[in-house]
Amino acid sequence: MVRIRWVVIIGLGLVGAVWIGQGFGLVRSSSFMTDDLRWAAIGAVMVGVAVVLGLIERRRAARRNGRPPQS
């Protein structure tokens, strides 16, 4: 179950990064998302959520292993 959570977190971050690239026009395609800054903002939020979820999961893992969580 833990591995699935990490896969979802990493996937969320990668999709967010691609959306940031498309929103800023760094990733060229024939997509409606290209050069639309709304998608860059949505991607940034997704990357932020992935970071927060990663930190939460890391703290959970530290508690499961009996170590105090690091700040």
Buried (B, 14 or more C-beta within 10 A) or exposed (E): EEEEBBEEBEEBBEBBBBBBBBBBEEBEEEEEBBBBEEBBEBBBEBBEBBBEBBEEBEBEBEEEEEEEEEE
